[in-house]
Amino acid sequence: MKRTTTISRNFEIVMGLIGSIIGIFSGSFLIFLKEAGTVHTPFLGLIAIIASLLGIVSSCYVKTHEEIAGVGFIIATMFVIIGSDYINVLSAIFLLIAGISALFRK
């Protein structure tokens, strides 16, 4: 009989949720900064919020489909970085850690 080992994906879930929650808060902060100088600030905040929602969805799927969730985390990281320059770096770091560990941890 061959033993099958299951890997706990709680680390990826926690990192993805932390990064997504930080991304939603900072994206909503950018939406409320309409008069902050650039015209596209609310649109970029909306992109950051949508990417953070993709991070939450990826956190839900990481236990069943870890490769797809890892790619979702990486895509969310790219859009979070595009969505806001400096304010969302911490969220992008958490999402990137979750994506890399979901893809390469066996």
Salt bridges, closest charged atoms under 4 A:
GLU12 OE2 - ARG9 NH1 3.19
GLU12 OE2 - ARG105 NH1 3.44
